[in-house]
Amino acid sequence: MLTTPALAAPQFAKIFTDHAVVQRDQPVTVWGTAAPSQAVTVSLNGQTATATADSAGKWRATLPVMTAGGPYSLTATAGGETATRNDILIGDVYLCGGQSNMEFAVRNSTNAWGTLMGSGNTNIRFANIQKDTQPLPLDDLTHPTEWKVSGPDVTGDASAVCYYMAKSLQARYQVPVGFINSSWGGTTLESWVGPSSLKTVPTFADGVAAVTQLGTDPAKAMANEERRQETWWDAHDKNAKSERAYIAPKYDDSKWPSLTPVGSWKAAGIEDFKAHDGVGWFRTTVDLTEAQAATANQLVLGPIDTYDTAWVNGTRVGGASTSWMWREYNVPKGVFKAGTNVVVLRVLSGGNGGGLTGRPENRAVKTSDGQYIQLKADWKYKKGMASKGLSIPPAPWNVPTSLTTLYNGMIAPLKGYHFKLAAWYQGESNVGRAEQYRTLQPLLIKDWRDTFGQPDMPFLVTQLTAYGSTASQPIESGWAELREAQRLSIANDPKAFTAITIDFGDRSDIHPTQKTIVGERLARAARVIAYGDTTLTPGGPEAISATRSGSDVIITFKSTNGGLRTYSSDMAIGFEACAGSACRYVAGSPSGDTVMLKGAGADITKVRYAWADSPFVNLFSADDMPAAPFELVVQ
């Protein structure tokens, strides 16, 4: 007698784990996998929905709108088997994204000890999305994730900015709050925009097409990239053609000296490399069994200063262009072989130390079944051309300047989740491209709203804080220009707001630790933009006009919340009056909702405020909110 084998239990997408929070007052979409064509029933809080798995086994069900509450069990049943997620809350969910200042953990923030000791709250939960760069948008996360309940032992892992915002809002509205942190330090905004949106920007269209090709035809994409890179080398290194012989696995490197790289080549004690800026070649080996070679799929090299190309057994497997980024190169099946495998690197220093700057134990081959097989510690080396000031344009999929890959791996897999709001803290890596940012920031906002099917999703932006050079006279500032781009690009979006943090920066640290204030200012903006609170403004003073009055200029502000005031002086500092490109400092006299720049001059064409990388400011609202930096044409 034939028996029908039992079907495996349905599976939830990886974002659905125990302790998750789903959005109240909106339909709750749940998705996952099951046997192809299998009917799936999903239940939560007494509500049910059904779906049928498609031919690939993917299903998606939508439960009706529910109010805040819990804890509940979330179940998916198919073919007599049930998958269950426990301790599910219905409340408000926030999506937090950006680079390192959003990634910055609670444990590293000011007053972290006291915060952690008092963080026990079952109504605050969070999930950190693991870093993942992908050439095509994913339906599900590739790495497991875990919702965590806030408490002294776990809250230190949370995004500090997002946690302090969530803590403030949960205390005020007394509903469960969850936040999903999807951020990666050092990354550019264009990494976080979906391919269908980013390709509409002509500057990025070809790069997006190349990234897409990496997902659909990786061999062709890598061949095209190798061709581009080697064309660059032929144009810049007269020895490039002859030195390609070093790549061949059978090349005889027996006369090359050896070293164990544990830092820069300038610090390695090698006479030829003590002052060398330019190229260095490196070769080493790793022995694999037949089973290991069959499952080997990644080469890990740690950080390299600065530009590298890596080959395994003569096949190019990757390259990168950022000295602090760890090299983790995916290797196509069949490249690794049983026996001895040859790894070759060509490194171009970026004017610093040069070379393999990590530790030997961090250089290895990884396998799909979790093995970590270390490379030989010793490398053969040979000096290449001397050169200073050269930089190799990175591949469009290279993190941290990749195009669309972080959206593909860390945002697209969340499609279907609903959010109360999104909070964004990024821009440091786009400084110097402020004009482009005016296009990119609203593009990202629209792209995320489209992804989650929420065209009016509130979007809160943390404006860049003070960092870097102070100014003793008016100067041009890339940071100021980026702040202005952040402000202007969403000025006409009623569901977006820029939170000002200029007064709590750190001119010597790009990662200021006082994240409590940043979180609370985002929470204040959320109260107005996301929760409809009409009792306050979302932020502090914002300049709305600059008008001429004889030789004076009158600047009018909104959101002064009772009038402007200054600290440590009866005059406001940081104002500049500009005639064309010539600017000079002018003291401001605040009165009510205006600031007078007395004697600014009849020829003044524009005024600026807080226009420096790290400006000093003393103009605030009556309720202690800083005035926003700006540049305005004088009318």
GULOMAR-707981 format. One record per residue (C-alpha): residue number from 1; x, y, z. Coordinates in steps of 0.001 Angstrom, whole numbers, plus 500000, padded with zeros to 6 digits. Last residue first. Layout:
// GULOMAR-707981
NODE   n      u      v      w
NODE NUM      X      Y      Z
...
***
This chain:
// GULOMAR-707981
NODE   n      u      v      w
NODE 635 513732 589662 498246
NODE 634 516956 588270 499701
NODE 633 517682 584713 498515
NODE 632 517835 582298 501406
NODE 631 520427 579819 502732
NODE 630 519536 577790 505793
NODE 629 520564 576197 509084
NODE 628 517568 575370 511297
NODE 627 517044 577343 514490
NODE 626 517672 575250 517579
NODE 625 514778 574160 519848
NODE 624 514785 575500 523417
NODE 623 511056 576171 523979
NODE 622 511389 579910 523297
NODE 621 513030 579024 520011
NODE 620 516785 579043 519601
NODE 619 519644 581077 518153
NODE 618 523074 580413 519729
NODE 617 525098 578705 517017
NODE 616 528724 577600 516534
NODE 615 529245 575952 513163
NODE 614 530872 572587 512475
NODE 613 530979 572037 508721
NODE 612 530094 575667 508168
NODE 611 527089 577752 507126
NODE 610 525197 578192 510382
NODE 609 522988 580812 508717
NODE 608 523060 582211 505213
NODE 607 521778 585361 503559
NODE 606 521390 586157 499876
NODE 605 521677 588986 497350
NODE 604 523088 591803 499507
NODE 603 523730 595016 497565
NODE 602 521853 597276 499993
NODE 601 524096 596265 502863
NODE 600 523851 594094 505983
NODE 599 523562 597271 508060
NODE 598 521378 595592 510654
NODE 597 520734 591917 510083
NODE 596 517353 591869 511762
NODE 595 516013 588558 513093
NODE 594 512294 587943 513172
NODE 593 509663 585938 515050
NODE 592 509696 588051 518220
NODE 591 512762 590238 518047
NODE 590 516189 588828 517288
NODE 589 519112 591109 516373
NODE 588 521547 589271 514146
NODE 587 525259 590018 513864
NODE 586 526642 590013 510341
NODE 585 529459 587783 509104
NODE 584 530672 588365 505567
NODE 583 530004 586729 502213
NODE 582 531354 587334 498697
NODE 581 529820 584835 496270
NODE 580 527103 587180 495039
NODE 579 526717 589834 497700
NODE 578 526377 587659 500778
NODE 577 525247 588444 504329
NODE 576 526218 585765 506817
NODE 575 524562 584839 510104
NODE 574 526321 582563 512621
NODE 573 525772 584665 515720
NODE 572 522548 585952 517260
NODE 571 522932 589006 519485
NODE 570 521876 589411 523142
NODE 569 524667 587033 524026
NODE 568 525292 583814 525938
NODE 567 522132 582201 524514
NODE 566 519696 583755 522084
NODE 565 515923 583893 521905
NODE 564 513259 583707 519235
NODE 563 509564 583924 520041
NODE 562 506796 581881 521610
NODE 561 507092 578654 519680
NODE 560 509520 580020 517089
NODE 559 507881 577713 514558
NODE 558 508094 580199 511679
NODE 557 510907 582619 511004
NODE 556 511214 585991 509271
NODE 555 514588 587392 508262
NODE 554 514793 591170 507953
NODE 553 517738 592558 506015
NODE 552 519071 596073 506641
NODE 551 520497 598588 504156
NODE 550 517050 599852 503268
NODE 549 514655 597146 504443
NODE 548 515374 594081 502314
NODE 547 513463 590884 502852
NODE 546 514549 587379 503885
NODE 545 511797 584776 504046
NODE 544 510793 581451 505592
NODE 543 513504 580814 508175
NODE 542 512692 577775 510311
NODE 541 512622 577976 514105
NODE 540 512221 574712 516005
NODE 539 510711 571315 515352
NODE 538 507512 569387 514732
NODE 537 505427 572285 516086
NODE 536 503244 571805 519148
NODE 535 499645 571256 520292
NODE 534 498387 569951 516947
NODE 533 499408 566312 517498
NODE 532 498573 564394 514322
NODE 531 500329 561144 515202
NODE 530 502688 560774 512229
NODE 529 503730 564351 511357
NODE 528 503029 566070 514690
NODE 527 504019 563447 517267
NODE 526 506623 562132 514847
NODE 525 508449 565477 514843
NODE 524 508672 565335 518635
NODE 523 509859 561732 518463
NODE 522 512561 562704 515979
NODE 521 513675 565378 518416
NODE 520 513646 562830 521226
NODE 519 515785 560403 519257
NODE 518 518347 563077 518423
NODE 517 518442 564259 522036
NODE 516 519020 560745 523327
NODE 515 521734 560155 520739
NODE 514 524381 562155 522601
NODE 513 527273 559970 521408
NODE 512 528455 562073 518497
NODE 511 529609 559790 515668
NODE 510 531585 562032 513295
NODE 509 533769 562893 516264
NODE 508 535999 565982 516561
NODE 507 533377 568635 515783
NODE 506 530871 566909 518045
NODE 505 527217 567580 517297
NODE 504 524480 568545 519742
NODE 503 523607 572042 518531
NODE 502 523287 571077 514859
NODE 501 520662 568432 515641
NODE 500 517754 569611 513473
NODE 499 514970 567167 512568
NODE 498 513950 567363 508908
NODE 497 510293 566595 508228
NODE 496 508190 564550 505844
NODE 495 504440 564023 505541
NODE 494 503644 567524 504330
NODE 493 506272 567234 501558
NODE 492 507065 570755 500319
NODE 491 510318 571187 502264
NODE 490 511435 567648 501429
NODE 489 514340 568374 499080
NODE 488 514992 571776 500626
NODE 487 516014 570616 504077
NODE 486 518210 567659 503104
NODE 485 519830 569713 500353
NODE 484 520516 572502 502843
NODE 483 522171 570010 505184
NODE 482 524270 568745 502269
NODE 481 525380 572297 501450
NODE 480 526339 572896 505075
NODE 479 528392 569709 505117
NODE 478 530166 570623 501888
NODE 477 531070 574017 503305
NODE 476 532046 577186 501448
NODE 475 533650 579691 503747
NODE 474 532712 582722 505828
NODE 473 535429 583597 508354
NODE 472 536649 581983 511561
NODE 471 535117 578634 510567
NODE 470 535052 575319 512395
NODE 469 536171 572222 510561
NODE 468 534706 568834 511237
NODE 467 531311 567803 512586
NODE 466 528056 569592 513398
NODE 465 524919 567536 512809
NODE 464 523578 566224 509537
NODE 463 519791 566536 509399
NODE 462 517837 563623 510812
NODE 461 515075 562858 508346
NODE 460 511564 561767 509328
NODE 459 509275 560104 506774
NODE 458 505557 559758 507424
NODE 457 504004 557116 505133
NODE 456 501602 558930 502808
NODE 455 501990 556675 499758
NODE 454 501970 553532 501936
NODE 453 502232 550513 499638
NODE 452 505400 549360 501384
NODE 451 507598 549538 498297
NODE 450 505852 552671 497021
NODE 449 506546 554537 500266
NODE 448 510129 553310 500165
NODE 447 510593 554531 496593
NODE 446 508929 557873 497296
NODE 445 511291 558532 500199
NODE 444 514330 557349 498233
NODE 443 513479 559636 495307
NODE 442 512917 562543 497705
NODE 441 516483 562018 499002
NODE 440 518115 561353 495622
NODE 439 517125 564484 493727
NODE 438 518280 567040 496282
NODE 437 521181 564685 496981
NODE 436 522513 565370 493483
NODE 435 522963 569031 494356
NODE 434 524608 568079 497642
NODE 433 527276 565858 496109
NODE 432 530282 566803 498241
NODE 431 528869 565122 501324
NODE 430 527161 561910 500200
NODE 429 528888 559677 502747
NODE 428 527808 561903 505643
NODE 427 524233 561895 504392
NODE 426 522324 559414 506510
NODE 425 519858 559259 509374
NODE 424 516381 558181 508211
NODE 423 513244 557508 510244
NODE 422 510241 555744 508692
NODE 421 506730 555969 510081
NODE 420 503725 554010 511360
NODE 419 504863 551046 509332
NODE 418 503328 548210 507352
NODE 417 505112 545001 506374
NODE 416 504327 543809 502861
NODE 415 507774 544475 501451
NODE 414 510299 543626 504169
NODE 413 512510 541626 501765
NODE 412 512849 544799 499622
NODE 411 514545 546734 502435
NODE 410 517687 544789 503472
NODE 409 518953 542802 500484
NODE 408 517664 544714 497476
NODE 407 517697 548101 499194
NODE 406 521280 547373 500158
NODE 405 522177 546576 496542
NODE 404 520642 549706 494978
NODE 403 523940 551158 493698
NODE 402 527030 550383 495704
NODE 401 529171 553057 497340
NODE 400 529750 551213 500632
NODE 399 529690 548489 499274
NODE 398 530826 547480 495780
NODE 397 527949 546724 493412
NODE 396 528665 549599 491027
NODE 395 532282 548470 490690
NODE 394 534644 551021 492150
NODE 393 536467 553750 490187
NODE 392 540175 553140 490848
NODE 391 542049 555876 492652
NODE 390 545479 557295 491890
NODE 389 547009 559943 494136
NODE 388 550472 558424 494432
NODE 387 552224 555903 492249
NODE 386 555193 553539 492391
NODE 385 554732 550508 490171
NODE 384 554776 547000 491568
NODE 383 556513 545513 494578
NODE 382 556445 541747 494963
NODE 381 554997 539544 497687
NODE 380 554692 535901 498666
NODE 379 552164 535505 501455
NODE 378 552548 533643 504725
NODE 377 549502 533004 506914
NODE 376 548220 530171 504778
NODE 375 544521 530716 504216
NODE 374 542155 529668 506965
NODE 373 539281 527284 506338
NODE 372 536022 528422 507929
NODE 371 533325 525769 507535
NODE 370 529658 526780 507642
NODE 369 527957 524387 505207
NODE 368 528135 526822 502296
NODE 367 531895 527039 502683
NODE 366 534110 529898 503743
NODE 365 537710 530339 502634
NODE 364 539916 532306 504968
NODE 363 541689 535458 505973
NODE 362 540653 536676 509445
NODE 361 543267 534560 511221
NODE 360 545998 536492 509387
NODE 359 544921 539811 510951
NODE 358 543924 542910 509029
NODE 357 545930 545496 507080
NODE 356 546554 543630 503839
NODE 355 548469 546281 501887
NODE 354 548973 550024 501955
NODE 353 549851 552369 504789
NODE 352 548281 555615 503641
NODE 351 548458 557100 500147
NODE 350 545609 555010 498779
NODE 349 547620 551879 498173
NODE 348 547009 549829 495046
NODE 347 546752 546125 495813
NODE 346 546920 543200 493384
NODE 345 545937 540003 495121
NODE 344 546430 536356 494158
NODE 343 544966 533260 495821
NODE 342 546214 529864 494620
NODE 341 544358 526676 495502
NODE 340 546141 523475 496494
NODE 339 544167 520248 496544
NODE 338 540510 519850 495625
NODE 337 539404 522783 493516
NODE 336 537913 526233 494117
NODE 335 536554 527868 490964
NODE 334 533862 525237 490422
NODE 333 530996 527172 491991
NODE 332 531458 530907 491717
NODE 331 533288 532724 494528
NODE 330 531544 535370 496614
NODE 329 534052 537891 497896
NODE 328 534172 539042 501500
NODE 327 536657 541900 501751
NODE 326 536183 543843 504949
NODE 325 535680 547540 504370
NODE 324 538037 549924 506178
NODE 323 540240 550710 503162
NODE 322 537471 551339 500657
NODE 321 538004 550431 496982
NODE 320 536964 546843 496411
NODE 319 537688 543918 494128
NODE 318 536193 540554 493372
NODE 317 536406 536964 492195
NODE 316 538768 537182 489200
NODE 315 539585 533661 488085
NODE 314 543253 532617 487887
NODE 313 543032 529945 490579
NODE 312 541365 532453 492851
NODE 311 541829 536104 491876
NODE 310 541431 539262 493955
NODE 309 541630 542904 492878
NODE 308 542393 545543 495454
NODE 307 542138 549243 496105
NODE 306 542977 550560 499608
NODE 305 544328 549465 502001
NODE 304 542810 546025 502577
NODE 303 540400 544980 505326
NODE 302 539591 541309 506016
NODE 301 540392 538716 503354
NODE 300 537381 536406 503137
NODE 299 536926 534286 500012
NODE 298 533476 532740 499614
NODE 297 531796 529725 498016
NODE 296 533573 526554 499106
NODE 295 531038 523684 499035
NODE 294 532611 521373 496442
NODE 293 536124 522454 497399
NODE 292 535485 521403 500991
NODE 291 534279 517951 499967
NODE 290 537294 517419 497685
NODE 289 539618 518529 500448
NODE 288 541004 522023 500351
NODE 287 544516 523445 500637
NODE 286 544925 527222 500718
NODE 285 547585 529219 498913
NODE 284 549266 532626 498901
NODE 283 550186 535366 496435
NODE 282 550562 539120 496895
NODE 281 551300 541951 494460
NODE 280 551944 545516 495669
NODE 279 551146 548691 493793
NODE 278 551624 552349 494652
NODE 277 552972 554292 497569
NODE 276 556158 552822 498977
NODE 275 557925 554568 501826
NODE 274 558804 551585 503974
NODE 273 557960 549100 501192
NODE 272 561386 548376 499716
NODE 271 562992 548237 503176
NODE 270 560537 545743 504616
NODE 269 559857 546407 508305
NODE 268 556136 545702 507935
NODE 267 555025 549229 508878
NODE 266 554889 550554 505323
NODE 265 553208 547295 504281
NODE 264 550273 548101 506505
NODE 263 549195 545633 509143
NODE 262 549533 541980 510099
NODE 261 550807 540669 506760
NODE 260 552873 537485 507174
NODE 259 555822 537939 504847
NODE 258 557535 536099 502020
NODE 257 560168 536963 499389
NODE 256 559516 536242 495698
NODE 255 562006 533888 494086
NODE 254 559667 530886 494266
NODE 253 556872 532834 492566
NODE 252 556663 530512 489557
NODE 251 553334 531190 487865
NODE 250 551253 528019 487820
NODE 249 548117 529639 489284
NODE 248 548286 532453 486698
NODE 247 547769 535900 488231
NODE 246 551459 536857 488246
NODE 245 551462 536805 484433
NODE 244 549265 539883 484630
NODE 243 552495 541721 485466
NODE 242 553490 541957 481804
NODE 241 550312 543763 480788
NODE 240 550138 546104 483766
NODE 239 553768 547245 483563
NODE 238 552980 550630 481981
NODE 237 550438 551282 484731
NODE 236 547748 553955 484296
NODE 235 545957 553305 481001
NODE 234 546518 549560 481039
NODE 233 545218 549493 484602
NODE 232 542015 551287 483653
NODE 231 541450 548884 480766
NODE 230 542030 546095 483287
NODE 229 539248 547416 485481
NODE 228 536740 547788 482673
NODE 227 537488 544325 481289
NODE 226 537243 542809 484761
NODE 225 533884 544535 485213
NODE 224 532605 543158 481931
NODE 223 533784 539668 482854
NODE 222 532151 539977 486283
NODE 221 528857 540968 484681
NODE 220 529084 538158 482131
NODE 219 529725 535540 484812
NODE 218 527024 536989 487058
NODE 217 524237 536719 484484
NODE 216 520932 537614 486165
NODE 215 522125 539065 489474
NODE 214 525321 540660 488183
NODE 213 523264 541897 485223
NODE 212 521088 543836 487656
NODE 211 524203 545468 489074
NODE 210 525369 546389 485569
NODE 209 521970 547878 484704
NODE 208 522057 549914 487925
NODE 207 525493 551222 486945
NODE 206 524306 552218 483484
NODE 205 521318 554144 484888
NODE 204 523173 555874 487735
NODE 203 523942 559312 486288
NODE 202 520705 559227 484260
NODE 201 518505 559054 487383
NODE 200 515535 556887 486331
NODE 199 517685 553824 487090
NODE 198 517386 554636 490788
NODE 197 513633 554090 490874
NODE 196 513370 550660 489245
NODE 195 516568 549619 491020
NODE 194 515301 550322 494551
NODE 193 517034 553062 496541
NODE 192 519233 552197 499550
NODE 191 522682 552027 497929
NODE 190 521989 555425 496348
NODE 189 522066 556975 499816
NODE 188 525732 556192 500328
NODE 187 527025 553728 502900
NODE 186 529548 554429 505641
NODE 185 527780 552413 508318
NODE 184 524961 550074 507362
NODE 183 521317 550432 508403
NODE 182 518097 548428 508564
NODE 181 516730 548845 512079
NODE 180 513191 547547 512551
NODE 179 511250 549176 515354
NODE 178 508484 547928 517604
NODE 177 506093 549868 519776
NODE 176 503247 548556 521943
NODE 175 500766 551284 522856
NODE 174 500992 553786 525701
NODE 173 500924 556912 523529
NODE 172 503384 559075 525443
NODE 171 505665 556435 526925
NODE 170 505744 554566 523640
NODE 169 506670 557748 521781
NODE 168 509622 558590 524013
NODE 167 510974 555037 524074
NODE 166 510599 554701 520315
NODE 165 512613 557857 519637
NODE 164 515261 556809 522148
NODE 163 515411 553356 520548
NODE 162 515652 554641 516988
NODE 161 518516 556980 517762
NODE 160 520336 554351 519832
NODE 159 519965 551554 517283
NODE 158 519511 548461 519422
NODE 157 522242 546105 520633
NODE 156 522426 547728 524080
NODE 155 518747 546900 524471
NODE 154 519570 543202 524932
NODE 153 520657 542437 528512
NODE 152 519070 545434 530223
NODE 151 515650 544891 528603
NODE 150 513697 545645 525449
NODE 149 512119 542549 523912
NODE 148 514023 541236 520923
NODE 147 512754 540363 517440
NODE 146 515208 538050 515754
NODE 145 516592 537858 512234
NODE 144 517846 534961 510172
NODE 143 519959 535914 507175
NODE 142 518849 535741 503533
NODE 141 515882 538040 504098
NODE 140 512863 537314 501940
NODE 139 511436 538306 498570
NODE 138 514805 539662 497441
NODE 137 515527 542593 495109
NODE 136 518437 541809 492750
NODE 135 522181 542453 493026
NODE 134 522286 541782 496785
NODE 133 524137 543339 499724
NODE 132 523260 542052 503182
NODE 131 523922 543455 506619
NODE 130 521752 541800 509240
NODE 129 518408 543437 509939
NODE 128 518170 544429 513590
NODE 127 514769 543757 515159
NODE 126 513267 545761 518011
NODE 125 510730 545525 520812
NODE 124 509201 548028 523240
NODE 123 506012 546988 525050
NODE 122 507815 544418 527202
NODE 121 509731 547230 528879
NODE 120 512994 546728 530779
NODE 119 515183 549634 529697
NODE 118 515998 551063 533106
NODE 117 519393 549445 533559
NODE 116 520144 550039 529904
NODE 115 519484 553768 530047
NODE 114 521490 554205 533237
NODE 113 524471 552469 531688
NODE 112 524100 554228 528346
NODE 111 524449 557724 529754
NODE 110 525815 558965 526404
NODE 109 525509 556342 523688
NODE 108 527763 553356 523043
NODE 107 525458 550710 524518
NODE 106 522549 552204 522604
NODE 105 524154 551207 519301
NODE 104 525177 553431 516387
NODE 103 523493 551973 513250
NODE 102 521604 555229 512768
NODE 101 524807 557252 513093
NODE 100 526583 554642 510975
NODE  99 524450 554786 507835
NODE  98 520757 555033 507120
NODE  97 517547 553301 508120
NODE  96 514865 553058 510792
NODE  95 511450 551537 510087
NODE  94 508967 552186 512889
NODE  93 506153 549867 513981
NODE  92 503165 550918 516055
NODE  91 501037 548393 517930
NODE  90 499894 544776 517646
NODE  89 502005 542433 519735
NODE  88 503117 538868 519005
NODE  87 504194 536738 521966
NODE  86 504411 533489 519988
NODE  85 505063 532528 516370
NODE  84 503544 529253 515260
NODE  83 503923 526972 512226
NODE  82 501157 524432 511720
NODE  81 500904 521153 509789
NODE  80 497644 519560 508663
NODE  79 498311 520299 505014
NODE  78 498762 523999 505693
NODE  77 498473 526083 508856
NODE  76 500111 529431 509584
NODE  75 499902 530697 513134
NODE  74 500470 534003 514956
NODE  73 500000 533797 518715
NODE  72 498896 536857 520644
NODE  71 500341 539247 523229
NODE  70 498479 541377 522630
NODE  69 496920 544721 521884
NODE  68 496627 547663 519546
NODE  67 493686 547651 517143
NODE  66 493263 545332 514186
NODE  65 492786 545817 510435
NODE  64 492056 542614 508551
NODE  63 494580 539869 507801
NODE  62 496388 539724 504470
NODE  61 497926 536522 503163
NODE  60 501044 535903 501066
NODE  59 502290 532568 499735
NODE  58 505468 531368 498026
NODE  57 505891 527712 497093
NODE  56 507500 528368 493710
NODE  55 504334 527268 491880
NODE  54 502286 529625 494032
NODE  53 501185 528962 497601
NODE  52 497500 529569 498145
NODE  51 496257 532126 500652
NODE  50 493784 532283 503508
NODE  49 493009 534857 506168
NODE  48 492013 534545 509820
NODE  47 491248 536870 512733
NODE  46 490966 535645 516333
NODE  45 494024 537623 517419
NODE  44 496163 536226 514605
NODE  43 495483 533386 512166
NODE  42 496910 532392 508766
NODE  41 495440 529607 506653
NODE  40 497561 528194 503827
NODE  39 496323 526260 500783
NODE  38 499085 524342 498973
NODE  37 499745 525038 495300
NODE  36 503504 524559 495808
NODE  35 504419 523290 499299
NODE  34 504759 526141 501736
NODE  33 506607 529461 501953
NODE  32 506183 532789 503713
NODE  31 503949 535813 503965
NODE  30 501956 537901 506409
NODE  29 500173 541157 505618
NODE  28 498406 542921 508476
NODE  27 495816 545433 507251
NODE  26 496276 548790 508997
NODE  25 494995 550125 512327
NODE  24 497857 548490 514255
NODE  23 501219 547643 512724
NODE  22 502858 544351 513641
NODE  21 505233 543776 516567
NODE  20 507360 540628 516718
NODE  19 508069 538803 520003
NODE  18 508540 535381 518324
NODE  17 509679 535687 514738
NODE  16 508186 537075 511541
NODE  15 510955 538922 509690
NODE  14 512263 535576 508406
NODE  13 509239 534898 506194
NODE  12 507000 532308 507802
NODE  11 507255 528628 506929
NODE  10 504559 526080 506214
NODE   9 504985 522694 507873
NODE   8 506487 519995 505669
NODE   7 504088 517745 503823
NODE   6 503612 514269 505117
NODE   5 504496 511515 502651
NODE   4 501520 509879 500933
NODE   3 501418 506170 501607
NODE   2 501359 503406 499004
NODE   1 500000 500000 500000
***
